[in-house]
Amino acid sequence: MRLFFRSHLSFLLFALILSLSTVGIFWLDGYNSARLTIYVLFLWVVLSVLFLTVRYFGYRRVFKRLEQADVVASEFHPNEGSPFTQAFESYLAQQYHAYQIDLQKWRAKDTNRSIFINQWVHQMKTPVSVIELMTQNQSDPALRSIQEETDKIKQGLDTVLYTLRLETFENDFVVEHTDLKTLATEAVNEHKRLFIRHQLYPKVAIDSGLFLETDKKWFVFMLGQLLSNAIKYSPQKGSRVEITAITESTGYLMTIQDYGIGIEKSDLPRVFRPFFTGENGRKYQHSTGMGLFLVSEICHKLGYQISVESQIDSGTTILIRIPIQK
């Protein structure tokens, strides 16, 4: 109703001008009777109300569809209402049909793209594994350098793979009963070469009795991303990366703390945005800005809450609150 009156303000203004003009003409012509003036104005009001009433009932369906955002777009009635309403509904139906066709085409393209990238990642993992086997001789510095670059390729491929799987998270989700210490230890072991290479020391301070129901694969990948960031931004050799967990009233509070360069205060509200690298990204060119974004998305899918605390030159602490039903 409100949209209808807003769209007819020009008509109401036009009717007001005509009524006043009619009264003015009568007065200039010598018919300066008050009763005549009231009669003319009353006649204009009645005709205007009658016109708007007829017009509203003829266009009511159109204005309701425009006003109500929750109306299902696929519910069309091209054979009901006034001719204008029928034409409007028919036009919407055609546009919706064309939109559905385009949407299906783009979904098919996106599915094919995801399948191709998925297959490509798995194909690339085979030569990476072969290179790993060929460079197991740690005494050769050249082979160690190749192994370092191989680890970066492997981590990049995993990032691509898990980014794609986020779109179909429900299809790749298996709930298992496990404990936090086992998951944290597994994540540390997967990055032990990275810890050794940067001369950093992981410390897992988690009680063995903290059990939860979660997907082990996604959880370990999430911790791996956080450990990778902690190692990357801890240039001081000999420092620690600590993983702790305590019991709260509603669940567990898990923290991953490093003593590295920290994050600028102005960057903290944006660290979970995709491709955001901030000041640290300018100093470390190999930063992609996808690690914390993936972690935040996984936490959201798992029902966890994630936050970050950091101070420059003092380190960064990632806090993950894991709800537990008792």
Secondary structure, 3 states (H helix, E strand, C coil): CHHHHHHCHHHHHHHHHHHHHHHHHHHHCCCCCHHHHHHHHHHHHHHHHHHHHHHHHHHHHHHHHHHCCCCCCCCCCCCCCCHHHHHHHHHHHHHHHHHHHHHHHHHHHHHHHHHHHHHHHHHHHHHHHHHHHHCCCCCCHHHHHHHHHHHHHHHHHHHHHHHHHHHHHHHHCCCEEEEHHHHHHHHHHHCHHHHHHHCCEEEEECCCCCEEEECHHHHHHHHHHHHHHHHHCCCCCCCEEEEEEEECCCEEEEEEEECCCCCCCCCHHHCCCCCCCHHHHHHCCCCCCCHHHHHHHHHHHHCCEEEEEEECCCEEEEEEEEECCC
